[in-house]
């Protein structure tokens, strides 16, 4: 998720500021790759945008990740592992956290979970006792399926040594394609028809239904309020109602975006990236 410490983790690991280092990476906004040495290996760390961002929709973020993975698939670039970061400082697991975990599973694929490390971050923001309690809850209630499928566990204490130890857990893995890569690259699926895309569409549908019910309730409240007797209340209700209408339009726009993306093939995605200024896929 956004704010879980992904970029900070990579900075600790590499000792560098994140800069776009390859033409492939510069073709996709918000995807950065930085190289570093880890023992005898050159490691390419991919920093992705996080879901549940306050400024960008999950649809846009998924598109960004999908386009990078599509180009990577076309160049036979595979992953050696995926690090999933969760801030232990979060005092409860929210709907957003659960939603993002589902998205992560759909994007990665069950067969690749054994190449995942579930990492808790920001241990300096909680007491050891409280951190351990939250960690046990994560493992028992939310990560148990991933653990059963072979995911490894680790803690990141914020140090360079800790980051290197976690990354070292992945470097000997057999390279693989993420499920989203295969769905788009191998099977040429539209983004909305991928497992991750369907998760986004289901969430959009859920929010739309929630907004529809809220709008109906708000309409009833507005009808029951006498504008002459309660002008301030009526004005507040109207303002809130207008904001809810705008929110509903945003959801409809996101659905339209996903549906329009259905006509884009893998070659379309690659061509759109290659045609951007200064983009030359390696």
C-alpha positions in Angstrom: 0.0 0.0 0.0 0.9 3.6 -0.3 3.0 4.7 2.7 4.2 1.2 3.6 7.9 2.2 3.1 8.6 0.7 -0.3 10.8 3.5 -1.6 12.6 3.9 1.7 13.4 0.1 1.8 15.0 0.3 -1.7 17.0 3.4 -0.7 18.3 1.6 2.4 19.2 -1.4 0.3 21.0 0.5 -2.4 22.3 3.5 -0.6 21.1 5.6 -3.5 18.2 8.0 -4.4 15.7 6.3 -6.7 16.4 7.4 -10.3 15.1 5.9 -13.5 18.1 4.0 -14.8 16.9 2.2 -18.0 14.9 3.2 -21.0 12.4 0.5 -20.3 11.6 2.0 -16.9 11.4 5.6 -18.2 8.5 4.5 -20.4 6.2 4.0 -17.5 5.3 6.7 -15.0 5.8 5.9 -11.3 7.8 2.8 -12.0 11.4 3.1 -11.0 14.2 0.6 -11.2 17.6 0.9 -9.5 20.5 -1.5 -9.7 22.7 -2.5 -6.8 25.3 -5.1 -5.9 24.3 -7.8 -3.4 27.3 -10.0 -2.9 28.3 -11.3 -6.3 24.9 -10.5 -7.8 23.6 -7.4 -9.6 20.0 -6.9 -8.3 17.4 -4.8 -10.1 14.9 -3.4 -7.5 11.5 -2.3 -9.0 9.7 0.4 -7.0 6.0 0.3 -7.9 3.3 2.8 -7.0 1.0 1.7 -4.1 -2.7 1.1 -4.2 -5.2 3.1 -2.2 -3.4 6.3 -3.2 -5.2 9.6 -2.3 -4.3 11.2 -5.6 -4.5 8.3 -8.1 -7.2 5.6 -8.6 -6.5 1.9 -8.3 -7.4 1.7 -11.9 -4.6 4.0 -13.0 -2.1 2.3 -10.7 -3.0 -1.1 -12.0 -2.7 0.2 -15.6 0.8 1.5 -14.7 2.0 -1.8 -13.3 0.3 -3.8 -16.1 2.0 -1.8 -18.8 5.4 -2.2 -17.2 4.9 -6.0 -16.8 3.6 -6.2 -20.4 6.7 -4.7 -21.8 8.9 -6.8 -19.5 7.1 -9.9 -20.7 7.8 -9.0 -24.3 11.5 -8.7 -23.5 11.5 -12.0 -21.4 12.2 -10.1 -18.2 11.1 -12.2 -15.3 11.0 -11.6 -11.5 13.1 -13.4 -8.9 10.8 -12.4 -6.0 8.3 -9.9 -4.6 8.5 -8.1 -1.3 5.2 -7.1 0.2 5.5 -4.4 2.9 3.0 -3.8 5.6 3.6 -1.1 8.3 3.3 -2.7 11.7 2.5 0.8 13.0 -1.0 0.4 11.6 -3.1 -0.2 14.7 -5.7 -2.2 12.8 -6.2 -4.0 9.4 -8.6 -1.8 7.4 -10.8 -2.6 4.5 -8.2 -0.9 2.3 -5.5 -3.2 3.7 -7.6 -6.3 2.9 -8.5 -5.0 -0.5 -4.8 -4.4 -1.3 -3.8 -7.8 -0.1 -6.4 -9.4 -2.4 -5.0 -7.3 -5.3 -1.5 -8.4 -4.5 -2.5 -12.1 -4.6 -4.3 -11.7 -7.9 -1.4 -9.8 -9.4 1.2 -12.3 -8.2 -0.6 -15.6 -8.6 -0.9 -18.5 -6.2 1.9 -20.5 -7.9 4.4 -17.7 -7.3 3.6 -17.1 -3.6 6.6 -19.2 -2.6 8.8 -16.4 -4.1 7.1 -13.7 -1.9 8.5 -12.3 1.4 5.9 -10.7 3.6 7.7 -7.9 5.4 6.5 -5.8 8.4 8.1 -2.3 8.5 8.2 0.7 10.8 9.0 -1.3 14.0 10.5 1.9 15.5 7.0 3.4 15.7 5.6 0.7 18.1 6.7 -1.1 21.2 8.1 -4.6 20.7 5.1 -6.1 22.6 2.5 -4.3 20.6 4.4 -5.0 17.3 4.6 -8.7 18.1 0.8 -8.8 18.9 0.0 -7.2 15.6 2.4 -9.4 13.7 0.7 -12.5 15.2 -2.7 -11.2 14.2 -1.5 -10.6 10.6 -0.1 -14.1 10.4 -3.2 -15.8 11.9 -6.0 -13.8 10.3 -4.8 -12.3 7.1 -1.6 -13.9 5.9 -2.3 -17.5 6.8 -3.2 -18.6 3.2 -0.1 -16.9 1.8 2.1 -18.5 4.4 0.5 -21.9 3.7 1.3 -21.5 0.0 5.0 -20.9 0.9 5.4 -17.2 1.5 8.3 -16.3 3.8 8.1 -13.8 6.7 10.6 -11.1 7.8 10.8 -7.9 9.7 12.5 -4.7 8.4 14.0 -2.7 11.2 14.9 0.2 9.0 18.6 -0.6 8.6 20.7 -1.2 5.5 21.7 -4.6 6.8 18.0 -5.6 7.4 17.1 -4.6 3.8 20.0 -6.6 2.4 19.1 -9.6 4.4 15.5 -9.5 3.1 16.5 -9.0 -0.5 19.0 -11.9 -0.2 16.1 -14.3 0.6 15.0 -13.9 -3.0 18.1 -13.9 -5.2 18.4 -17.6 -5.6 14.8 -18.1 -6.7 13.9 -19.5 -10.1 12.8 -16.5 -12.2 9.1 -16.4 -13.0 6.4 -14.4 -14.7 3.8 -12.8 -12.3 0.3 -13.9 -13.0 -0.6 -10.5 -14.4 2.3 -10.8 -16.9 1.1 -14.1 -18.2 -2.5 -13.0 -18.4 -1.7 -9.9 -20.5 1.4 -11.2 -22.3 0.9 -14.9 -22.9 -2.9 -15.0 -23.0 -3.4 -11.4 -24.4 -6.2 -10.7 -21.9 -7.8 -7.3 -21.5 -6.8 -5.7 -18.2 -10.4 -5.9 -16.9 -10.4 -9.7 -17.6 -7.3 -10.4 -15.6 -7.6 -11.6 -12.0 -6.3 -8.3 -10.7 -8.5 -6.3 -13.1 -11.6 -8.2 -12.0 -10.7 -7.4 -8.4 -10.7 -3.7 -9.3 -14.0 -4.0 -11.2 -15.6 -5.8 -8.2 -14.4 -3.0 -5.9 -15.8 -0.3 -8.2 -19.1 -2.1 -8.4 -19.2 -2.4 -4.5 -18.5 1.3 -4.1 -21.0 2.3 -6.8 -23.8 0.3 -5.0 -22.8 1.9 -1.7 -23.0 5.4 -3.3 -26.3 4.6 -4.9 -27.8 3.6 -1.5 -26.4 6.7 0.1 -27.8 8.9 -2.6 -31.2 7.5 -2.1 -31.1 8.1 1.6 -29.8 11.6 1.0 -32.7 12.3 -1.4 -35.2 11.2 1.3 -33.6 13.4 3.9 -33.7 16.4 1.6 -37.4 15.9 0.8 -38.1 15.7 4.6 -36.3 18.9 5.3 -38.2 22.1 5.0 -35.9 24.6 3.3 -37.9 27.5 4.9 -37.5 26.2 8.5 -34.0 24.8 8.2 -32.2 26.7 5.5 -28.7 25.9 6.9 -29.5 22.2 7.2 -31.0 22.1 3.7 -27.9 23.9 2.2 -25.6 21.4 4.0 -27.5 18.4 2.7 -27.5 19.8 -0.8 -23.8 20.4 -0.7 -23.2 16.9 0.5 -25.5 15.5 -2.1 -23.7 17.3 -4.9 -20.3 15.9 -3.6 -21.8 12.4 -3.6 -22.9 12.8 -7.2 -19.4 13.9 -8.2 -18.0 10.8 -6.4 -20.4 8.6 -8.3 -19.3 10.2 -11.6 -15.7 9.3 -10.7 -16.6 5.7 -10.2 -18.4 5.6 -13.5 -15.4 7.1 -15.2 -13.1 4.5 -13.7 -15.4 1.7 -14.9 -15.4 3.3 -18.4 -11.6 3.5 -18.3 -11.4 -0.2 -17.5 -13.9 -1.2 -20.2 -12.2 1.0 -22.8 -9.0 -0.7 -21.9 -10.5 -4.0 -23.1 -9.7 -3.2 -26.7 -6.0 -2.7 -26.0 -3.9 -5.7 -26.9 -0.4 -6.4 -25.6 1.1 -4.9 -28.8 -1.0 -1.8 -28.3 0.4 -1.3 -24.9 3.9 -1.8 -26.0 3.5 0.5 -28.9 2.0 3.3 -26.7 5.0 3.1 -24.4 7.6 3.0 -27.2 6.0 6.0 -28.9 6.3 8.2 -25.8 9.1 10.9 -26.0 12.5 9.5 -25.1 11.2 6.0 -24.8 13.1 3.1 -26.4 12.4 -0.3 -25.0 15.6 -2.2 -24.3 
